C-alpha cells in the first residue's frame, strides 16, 4: 500500500518545519536546522534575511541551499543568532508562519528530555534508558514462543532487570510485518498473568505495555503497568490518547504508516526524517491537546515500520531531526531485518549490528533504546555515552 495514497501528506503540504541538523550537539553553542515545506518565496526571503543577519549581526549565520529531494535551506550558527533571526523574520510580510515555526524548533529542541513515571523523572540522572523487550507472544520475529508461559516470562524479565534494564516493555501482540491483530481477550490472557506476578515481585519497577488497544492498556495499567507504548501513536484506537491523558501516564508515540499486515508492501519516502517528523508532529499535537506533554510523551521514528532499509538508516543518521518535537526519542532497531539486509545475518545473530545502530542512535540524540539484549547494551552504550554529546 502506498502510505501517501492512504492519506499521508506530501512533503510541504503539512506546514513548515525546521529540523535540527545532525552533528551539531558537540559544537557548543552552535546549532543547525534544515527548513522543510517553505514556498519558493519564503525560502528566498529567509535566505535574504539570513544573509543580512550574517552581515550585520556579528556572530554569523551560515545559510545555504541543501541537496534534498524536498529542497530547502540549511542554517547554522550560534543559538542566540537564531533568536535574532526569528525577530528579523517576524517583521517581514508573510513570514510570520516561518518565524513561529523556527521559534518552535528552537524552543523544543532546547528542552531537556524528561520521562516521569510515578512521580520520578527517569531521565534526571541517566542520559539514556534501556527498555528491555519482553514478548509474551507465540510469533514475535526474534523470540516468539520463548516467553509465552508466565513463569518463563517472569524469569526472563528478572534477568533483564538484573542485567540493568530501566524499563520492561511487555507486549502480547506481534507487530512484525505481515502480522494480524490479536483479539483483546487473547492479548489480555497472555499479558495479565506475568504482569501481575511482576508487579508482585518488582513493585516499583517501571513496566510499559506494548499495545495499540486502549482496553488492553487500561487493564494493564490497572494491573500495574505505568507506561504505554503504542506503535500506532494512537491511530488504531482513538481512545488511547485520552486514556493516557486521563490516567496521567507516559505514552510512546511511534511512527508507522498503514497496518503491520501490509506496511512493508511499498513504503516510499523522499525525505524520511522530515516526513516522519511531520507525521509524528500531527500525533504530538493531538496528544498535547488532550493534556499530555513534558514528562508524559516520548516519540519514536518506528525503525522497521513501513520503511525500507535505507529509510531506517537515514532516520538513525539524522535522528536529531526529531528533536524538533521536544520530547525524548526512543529507538528500537534490535535484531531487525535492516541488519539482515545489510549483513545477511538471521535474527538470532544480529546483536553486533544492533549495538552499532543503537550506539549511533545514542550519539544522534536518542534517550531510550528498546533492546532484547540488556547486558551487552549496558557495556556498549556506557562507552558510547562516555564520548559525550
Ligand atoms: N518494535 C517492535 C515492537 N514494539 N515499540 C516501539 N516503541 N518501537 C519499536 O521499534 C518497536 C516497538 C518490534 O519488535 P519486537 O517486539 O521484537 O517484535 P514483534 O513485534 O514481532 O513482537
Boltz pocket constraint, residues with backbone or C-beta under 6 A from the ligand:
constraints:
  - pocket:
      binder: B
      contacts: [[A, 133], [A, 135], [A, 137], [A, 139], [A, 140], [A, 141], [A, 142], [A, 171], [A, 173], [A, 174], [A, 175], [A, 176], [A, 210], [A, 229], [A, 230], [A, 231], [A, 252], [A, 254], [A, 300], [A, 302], [A, 303], [A, 330], [A, 331], [A, 332], [A, 333], [A, 334], [A, 370]]
      max_distance: 6.0
